[in-house]
Amino acid sequence: MTQYKPVVILGVIYNSYMETIRFIESIEHCFKKDVKLVLIDNSEITPDQSFMERIQGYDFITYLKTEKNEGYFHGASSGLKYYLETYQVIPQWVIVCNVDIIFDTSLILEKLDSCENIPNLGVIAPAILSSQWKTDYNPFHMNRIPLKKLIFYRIIYSNFMIHNGYLLIHYVKRILKLIFLKKPTYKKSDVNPARNIYAPHGSCIIFNKNYFERGGTLDHISFLFGEEIFVAETAKMLGLNVMYIPDLIVRHYEHSSIGNFISRKINKYYKQSIVNIIDNYYH
């Protein structure tokens, strides 16, 4: 049996094989050999032989092809269940992420270990630097979202055209911001120190073993979307802290899977997610 590793990364693939190779190379560089990567492939297409040959060259990778698209967190949950059945131990750190990111932090294990003295640590939100928008996606939510704001989102998501119109407005605002700022707006750790937040951005979430030892799971209430609130509410229920740690850096090459605008199918997932959040956490 392969030796137990202190970190397991659950990387969820959806029709993004080129991005997966870049993702793997960053893991190899940042984590060396102290990691186990479980790739959960939710894709509706079949990877080509060159991709399979490439990943088989890494001894720290396990590749799992799902029978159908299980969604983001449900796919990650399948990967974690595989890991727990294989090693019979909860790893010190579980990282759930899409494969359209790369890790960009040297001595990452040392930095994670330095977080162990944080009281009631459950979840870490790293700095997630957007390649498209030149900003840090974390902290995603500093405070719990008011119910009236969620109701507003429910109205927006209720109609496919309204939803895309809303996205278009935000897209234009972001483009204009980039044009007029003319420089990156990445947040710096010296002015944004580590602190407790409500919810981490979903593209990369780092779980301390406390989260699972106290009963937390990855079994999200929705097929897709709303993972951030699910994690925030679970941590809150377990009495655990969600910490923004800007010295842990991830670079995000966003929307490789679903694009800047959405299909009717994706709109339905958004709609169901917001209904599930309101029904489960605000009543």
C-alpha positions as CSV (number, residue, x, y, z in Angstrom):
1,M,0.0,0.0,0.0
2,T,1.2,3.5,-0.8
3,Q,2.4,5.4,2.2
4,Y,-0.1,7.7,4.0
5,K,0.3,11.4,3.1
6,P,-0.6,14.3,5.3
7,V,-2.4,16.1,2.4
8,V,-5.0,14.7,0.0
9,I,-6.1,16.9,-2.9
10,L,-9.4,16.1,-4.5
11,G,-9.3,17.6,-8.0
12,V,-12.6,17.5,-9.9
13,I,-12.3,17.4,-13.7
14,Y,-15.1,18.4,-16.1
15,N,-14.0,18.3,-19.8
16,S,-10.7,20.1,-18.8
17,Y,-7.8,17.8,-19.5
18,M,-5.2,20.3,-20.6
19,E,-5.9,22.3,-17.5
20,T,-5.4,19.2,-15.4
21,I,-1.9,18.7,-16.6
22,R,-1.0,22.2,-15.7
23,F,-2.7,21.7,-12.3
24,I,-0.7,18.4,-11.7
25,E,2.6,20.1,-12.5
26,S,2.0,22.8,-9.9
27,I,1.2,20.2,-7.3
28,E,4.4,18.3,-8.1
29,H,6.4,21.6,-7.7
30,C,4.7,22.9,-4.5
31,F,4.0,19.7,-2.5
32,K,6.9,17.5,-3.6
33,K,6.0,14.0,-2.4
34,D,3.9,14.8,0.7
35,V,0.6,14.6,-1.1
36,K,-1.9,12.3,-2.6
37,L,-3.9,13.6,-5.5
38,V,-7.2,11.9,-6.3
39,L,-8.6,13.1,-9.7
40,I,-12.3,12.6,-10.0
41,D,-13.4,12.8,-13.6
42,N,-16.9,14.0,-14.1
43,S,-16.4,14.6,-17.8
44,E,-18.9,13.7,-20.5
45,I,-16.1,13.0,-22.9
46,T,-13.3,10.4,-22.8
47,P,-9.7,11.5,-22.2
48,D,-7.3,10.6,-25.0
49,Q,-4.6,8.1,-24.5
50,S,-1.8,10.7,-24.2
51,F,-3.5,12.2,-21.1
52,M,-3.9,8.8,-19.5
53,E,-0.3,7.9,-20.2
54,R,0.8,11.3,-18.7
55,I,-1.0,10.9,-15.4
56,Q,0.1,7.3,-15.0
57,G,3.6,8.6,-14.9
58,Y,2.9,10.1,-11.4
59,D,3.0,7.8,-8.5
60,F,1.0,10.2,-6.2
61,I,-2.1,10.2,-8.5
62,T,-5.2,8.1,-8.4
63,Y,-7.6,8.6,-11.3
64,L,-11.4,7.9,-10.8
65,K,-13.8,8.1,-13.7
66,T,-17.4,8.6,-12.6
67,E,-20.2,6.8,-14.4
68,K,-22.0,10.1,-14.7
69,N,-21.4,13.7,-13.7
70,E,-21.8,13.8,-10.0
71,G,-21.3,17.5,-9.6
72,Y,-18.5,19.3,-7.9
73,F,-18.7,18.5,-4.2
74,H,-20.4,15.1,-4.7
75,G,-17.5,14.2,-7.0
76,A,-15.0,15.3,-4.4
77,S,-17.0,13.3,-1.8
78,S,-16.5,10.2,-3.9
79,G,-12.8,10.8,-4.0
80,L,-12.6,11.3,-0.2
81,K,-14.6,8.1,0.4
82,Y,-12.1,6.3,-1.8
83,Y,-9.2,7.7,0.1
84,L,-10.7,6.9,3.6
85,E,-11.6,3.3,2.5
86,T,-8.0,2.9,1.2
87,Y,-6.0,4.4,4.1
88,Q,-8.5,4.2,7.0
89,V,-7.4,7.5,8.4
90,I,-8.4,11.1,8.0
91,P,-5.6,13.2,6.5
92,Q,-4.4,16.3,8.2
93,W,-5.5,18.4,5.3
94,V,-8.1,17.8,2.5
95,I,-8.0,20.2,-0.4
96,V,-11.1,20.3,-2.6
97,C,-10.6,22.2,-5.9
98,N,-11.3,22.4,-9.6
99,V,-8.5,21.7,-11.9
100,D,-8.5,25.2,-13.5
101,I,-6.2,26.4,-10.7
102,I,-2.5,26.1,-10.0
103,F,-0.8,26.2,-6.6
104,D,1.8,29.0,-6.4
105,T,3.2,28.8,-2.8
106,S,6.6,27.5,-1.8
107,L,6.9,25.6,1.5
108,I,3.1,25.1,1.4
109,L,3.1,22.3,3.9
110,E,5.1,24.3,6.4
111,K,2.6,27.2,6.0
112,L,-0.3,24.8,6.5
113,D,1.4,23.3,9.6
114,S,1.8,26.8,11.0
115,C,-2.0,27.2,11.0
116,E,-2.4,24.3,13.4
117,N,-2.3,26.6,16.4
118,I,-5.4,28.5,15.3
119,P,-8.2,27.8,17.8
120,N,-11.0,25.6,16.4
121,L,-9.6,25.7,12.9
122,G,-11.9,24.0,10.4
123,V,-11.4,25.6,6.9
124,I,-8.8,27.7,5.2
125,A,-9.5,30.1,2.4
126,P,-6.3,30.7,0.5
127,A,-5.7,33.8,-1.7
128,I,-7.2,32.9,-5.1
129,L,-5.8,35.2,-7.7
130,S,-7.9,35.5,-10.8
131,S,-6.0,35.5,-14.1
132,Q,-9.0,37.1,-15.8
133,W,-10.0,39.8,-13.3
134,K,-6.7,40.5,-11.5
135,T,-8.3,40.3,-8.1
136,D,-8.3,37.9,-5.1
137,Y,-11.6,36.0,-4.8
138,N,-11.1,35.6,-1.1
139,P,-12.5,36.5,1.3
140,F,-15.5,35.4,-0.6
141,H,-18.0,36.4,2.1
142,M,-16.9,38.2,5.2
143,N,-20.3,37.8,6.9
144,R,-23.4,35.7,6.6
145,I,-25.5,36.7,3.6
146,P,-28.8,38.4,4.6
147,L,-31.9,36.6,3.6
148,K,-33.2,39.5,1.5
149,K,-30.1,39.3,-0.7
150,L,-30.6,35.5,-1.2
151,I,-34.3,36.2,-2.2
152,F,-33.0,38.8,-4.7
153,Y,-30.7,36.1,-6.2
154,R,-33.6,33.7,-6.3
155,I,-35.5,36.2,-8.4
156,I,-32.5,36.7,-10.7
157,Y,-31.9,32.9,-11.1
158,S,-35.6,32.2,-11.7
159,N,-35.3,33.2,-15.4
160,F,-32.6,32.2,-17.8
161,M,-32.5,35.5,-19.7
162,I,-32.6,37.6,-16.6
163,H,-29.7,35.6,-15.1
164,N,-27.5,36.1,-18.2
165,G,-28.5,39.8,-18.3
166,Y,-27.3,40.1,-14.7
167,L,-24.1,38.3,-15.6
168,L,-23.6,40.6,-18.6
169,I,-23.9,43.7,-16.4
170,H,-21.3,42.4,-14.0
171,Y,-19.0,41.4,-16.9
172,V,-19.1,44.9,-18.3
173,K,-18.5,46.5,-14.9
174,R,-15.4,44.3,-14.4
175,I,-14.1,45.0,-17.9
176,L,-14.4,48.8,-17.3
177,K,-12.7,48.4,-13.9
178,L,-9.8,46.7,-15.5
179,I,-9.5,49.4,-18.2
180,F,-9.6,52.3,-15.8
181,L,-7.4,50.8,-13.0
182,K,-4.8,49.7,-15.6
183,K,-3.1,47.6,-12.9
184,P,-3.7,44.4,-10.9
185,T,-5.8,44.7,-7.8
186,Y,-4.4,41.6,-6.1
187,K,-4.7,42.0,-2.3
188,K,-1.4,41.9,-0.4
189,S,-1.0,39.9,2.8
190,D,0.7,42.8,4.5
191,V,-2.5,44.9,4.3
192,N,-4.9,41.9,4.4
193,P,-3.7,39.7,7.3
194,A,-5.1,36.3,8.1
195,R,-8.5,36.6,9.7
196,N,-11.8,34.8,10.4
197,I,-14.4,35.0,7.6
198,Y,-17.8,33.5,6.9
199,A,-17.3,31.7,3.6
200,P,-14.4,30.7,1.3
201,H,-14.4,30.8,-2.5
202,G,-15.4,27.4,-3.9
203,S,-12.6,27.0,-6.5
204,C,-10.2,25.9,-3.8
205,I,-11.1,25.1,-0.2
206,I,-8.7,23.6,2.4
207,F,-10.2,21.5,5.2
208,N,-8.4,20.8,8.4
209,K,-9.1,17.3,9.8
210,N,-11.1,18.9,12.6
211,Y,-13.9,19.5,10.1
212,F,-14.3,15.8,9.4
213,E,-13.5,14.6,12.9
214,R,-16.4,16.7,14.3
215,G,-18.8,15.3,11.7
216,G,-18.4,17.6,8.7
217,T,-18.9,16.1,5.2
218,L,-18.6,17.1,1.5
219,D,-22.2,15.9,0.9
220,H,-23.5,19.2,-0.4
221,I,-27.3,19.7,-0.4
222,S,-27.3,20.7,-4.1
223,F,-25.9,19.1,-7.3
224,L,-23.9,22.2,-8.1
225,F,-23.3,25.7,-6.8
226,G,-23.7,27.1,-3.3
227,E,-20.8,25.1,-2.0
228,E,-19.4,28.1,-0.3
229,I,-22.5,28.6,1.9
230,F,-22.7,24.8,2.5
231,V,-19.1,24.9,3.9
232,A,-19.7,28.1,5.9
233,E,-22.9,26.8,7.5
234,T,-21.4,23.4,8.3
235,A,-18.3,25.0,9.9
236,K,-20.7,27.3,11.9
237,M,-22.7,24.4,13.1
238,L,-19.6,22.5,14.2
239,G,-18.2,25.5,16.0
240,L,-15.2,25.8,13.7
241,N,-13.5,28.8,12.2
242,V,-13.1,29.6,8.5
243,M,-9.8,31.4,8.1
244,Y,-8.6,33.6,5.2
245,I,-4.8,32.9,4.9
246,P,-3.4,35.2,2.1
247,D,0.1,33.7,2.3
248,L,-1.3,30.5,0.7
249,I,-1.6,31.4,-2.9
250,V,-3.6,29.8,-5.7
251,R,-4.0,31.1,-9.2
252,H,-7.3,30.7,-10.9
253,Y,-7.8,30.3,-14.7
254,E,-11.6,30.6,-14.4
255,H,-14.5,29.4,-16.5
256,S,-12.6,26.7,-18.4
257,S,-15.6,24.4,-17.8
258,I,-18.8,26.5,-18.0
259,G,-17.8,29.8,-19.6
260,N,-18.7,33.4,-18.6
261,F,-22.4,33.0,-19.4
262,I,-24.6,30.1,-18.7
263,S,-26.9,27.6,-20.4
264,R,-30.5,26.8,-19.4
265,K,-29.2,23.7,-17.8
266,I,-26.7,25.5,-15.6
267,N,-29.4,28.1,-14.8
268,K,-31.5,25.4,-13.4
269,Y,-28.7,24.3,-11.1
270,Y,-28.3,27.9,-9.8
271,K,-32.0,28.1,-9.2
272,Q,-32.2,24.9,-7.3
273,S,-29.1,25.7,-5.3
274,I,-30.5,29.1,-4.0
275,V,-33.8,27.4,-3.1
276,N,-32.0,24.7,-1.2
277,I,-29.9,27.3,0.7
278,I,-32.9,29.3,1.8
279,D,-34.9,26.2,2.8
280,N,-32.1,24.6,4.7
281,Y,-30.3,27.4,6.4
282,Y,-32.7,30.3,6.7
283,H,-35.8,28.7,8.2
